[in-house]
Amino acid sequence: MGGFDTDSPWQEDAALTVDHLTTDAVVAVPAGTTTDVTGLSVLVREGSADEALLADEGAKPWPVSGIARRPNGPAVVPDWLVDAAGLVDSGVHLSTADHVMAVPLGENGWQTTVEGFLLSLDQDEVRRLLLDADRAEG
């Protein structure tokens, strides 16, 4: 159910719902530090497209396999997680993703039900649910 966006390679194997949330990958920095990312070492998930985009912004990508829930320095995180991570949005937004859910092919009734639920939520509610889930994991 999670981690899929409209560019998902699973499109041939599953039906994708309508997009229910749009998020940005942002460079977030500790409060009270510079928001200018030029020359700054920034944690980024290794192998992600954001790694190359960071370099285009003049930052020094610091690829890691996973980013801590509350990184100690500048990091690329989803926009909905910036405040919860105790960081500040630097204003550098690297990429945008339109999130979807994948449903087994041929399950049109189930897909319609899932889409109806997703469309009944506003983006603020979905972001709140994501934060709640993140807190529960932590």
C-alpha positions as CSV (number, residue, x, y, z in Angstrom):
1,M,0.0,0.0,0.0
2,G,2.8,2.4,0.7
3,G,5.7,3.9,-1.2
4,F,4.0,4.0,-4.6
5,D,3.8,7.0,-6.8
6,T,2.4,7.7,-10.3
7,D,5.7,6.7,-11.8
8,S,5.6,3.2,-10.2
9,P,7.1,0.4,-12.3
10,W,4.2,-1.8,-11.0
11,Q,1.7,-0.2,-13.4
12,E,1.7,-3.4,-15.6
13,D,1.1,-5.7,-12.6
14,A,-1.4,-3.7,-10.5
15,A,-4.0,-1.1,-10.9
16,L,-3.0,2.2,-9.4
17,T,-5.5,4.4,-7.6
18,V,-5.9,8.1,-8.2
19,D,-3.2,10.1,-6.5
20,H,-4.2,10.9,-2.9
21,L,-1.2,12.9,-1.8
22,T,1.4,15.1,-3.3
23,T,4.7,15.5,-1.4
24,D,8.0,17.3,-2.0
25,A,11.4,16.0,-1.1
26,V,13.0,19.0,0.6
27,V,16.3,19.9,2.1
28,A,15.6,20.5,5.7
29,V,18.2,22.0,8.1
30,P,18.4,22.4,11.9
31,A,16.7,25.5,13.2
32,G,19.0,28.5,13.6
33,T,21.4,27.3,10.8
34,T,21.8,28.6,7.3
35,T,19.2,27.8,4.7
36,D,21.7,28.3,1.9
37,V,22.6,24.7,0.8
38,T,25.5,25.7,-1.4
39,G,28.5,23.7,-0.3
40,L,26.5,22.1,2.5
41,S,26.9,18.4,3.2
42,V,23.3,17.0,3.1
43,L,22.1,13.5,4.1
44,V,20.3,11.8,1.2
45,R,19.1,8.3,0.6
46,E,21.7,6.6,-1.5
47,G,20.7,5.7,-5.1
48,S,17.8,8.1,-5.1
49,A,17.2,10.6,-7.8
50,D,17.4,13.3,-5.1
51,E,21.1,12.6,-4.8
52,A,21.9,14.0,-8.2
53,L,19.4,16.8,-7.8
54,L,21.1,17.9,-4.6
55,A,24.4,18.3,-6.5
56,D,22.6,20.4,-9.0
57,E,21.7,22.8,-6.1
58,G,25.3,23.1,-5.2
59,A,25.1,21.0,-2.1
60,K,27.4,18.0,-1.3
61,P,25.3,14.9,-1.3
62,W,26.1,12.6,1.7
63,P,24.5,9.3,0.6
64,V,23.3,7.0,3.4
65,S,21.1,3.8,3.4
66,G,18.6,5.4,5.7
67,I,18.0,8.8,7.3
68,A,17.3,8.9,11.1
69,R,13.9,10.1,12.2
70,R,15.6,13.2,13.7
71,P,18.8,13.8,11.7
72,N,21.5,15.9,13.4
73,G,22.1,17.9,10.3
74,P,20.8,18.9,6.9
75,A,18.9,16.1,5.3
76,V,16.5,15.4,2.4
77,V,13.1,14.5,3.9
78,P,9.5,14.5,2.8
79,D,7.9,17.9,3.4
80,W,5.3,16.4,5.8
81,L,8.1,15.2,8.1
82,V,10.1,18.5,8.4
83,D,8.5,19.8,11.6
84,A,8.3,16.4,13.3
85,A,12.0,15.9,12.6
86,G,12.8,19.1,14.4
87,L,14.1,20.7,11.2
88,V,13.3,23.8,9.1
89,D,12.5,23.8,5.3
90,S,15.5,25.4,3.6
91,G,13.3,26.4,0.6
92,V,15.1,23.9,-1.7
93,H,12.5,21.4,-3.0
94,L,14.2,18.7,-5.1
95,S,11.3,16.5,-6.4
96,T,7.6,16.0,-6.2
97,A,5.8,12.7,-6.0
98,D,2.1,12.0,-6.5
99,H,1.3,9.0,-4.2
100,V,-1.0,6.2,-5.2
101,M,-2.0,2.8,-3.8
102,A,-1.7,-0.4,-5.9
103,V,-4.7,-2.7,-6.1
104,P,-4.6,-6.2,-7.7
105,L,-5.7,-6.2,-11.4
106,G,-9.4,-7.0,-11.8
107,E,-10.4,-5.8,-8.4
108,N,-12.4,-2.9,-9.7
109,G,-14.9,-2.8,-6.8
110,W,-12.1,-2.8,-4.3
111,Q,-10.3,-0.1,-6.2
112,T,-13.4,2.1,-6.4
113,T,-13.9,1.7,-2.6
114,V,-10.2,2.6,-1.9
115,E,-10.4,5.6,-4.2
116,G,-13.6,6.8,-2.6
117,F,-12.0,6.7,0.8
118,L,-8.8,8.5,-0.4
119,L,-10.8,11.2,-2.2
120,S,-12.8,11.8,1.0
121,L,-9.6,12.8,2.8
122,D,-8.0,16.2,2.3
123,Q,-4.2,16.4,2.0
124,D,-3.9,17.8,5.6
125,E,-5.7,14.8,7.0
126,V,-3.4,12.4,5.0
127,R,-0.3,14.2,6.3
128,R,-1.7,14.0,9.9
129,L,-2.2,10.2,9.4
130,L,1.4,9.9,8.1
131,L,2.7,11.8,11.1
132,D,0.7,9.6,13.5
133,A,2.1,6.5,11.8
134,D,5.6,7.9,12.0
135,R,5.2,8.6,15.7
136,A,3.9,5.1,16.3
137,E,7.0,3.6,14.6
138,G,9.4,5.7,16.6
